[in-house]
């Protein structure tokens, strides 16, 4: 299962085990059956209140993050966004039970090839 983009609200629900939307219910079913869930984060508060949820999800089995980082450190200093061009690679890695590394990048604009 792929959640792309995964908002801070959805990430928070998943981190807390709240399954009250179609997306969170589907993720819960996948996780309950030991299947991978790929998360492509896109939140303006990833380095604020949502950092706890990011850390919680990084520690969960069967959760795989599309590598992410800050998209605009000066304009949006708490914002995190996935590098969507790595989505397919992340999916294939997740199916093998592997998280591509590095999973956490610095400034996205500086790290693009």
Secondary structure, 3 states (H helix, E strand, C coil): CEEEEECHHHHHHHHHCCCCCHHHHHHHHHHHCCCCEEEEEEECCCCCCCHHHHHHHHCCCCEEECCEEECCCCCCCCCEEECHHHHHHHHHHHHCCCCCCCCEEEEHHHHCC
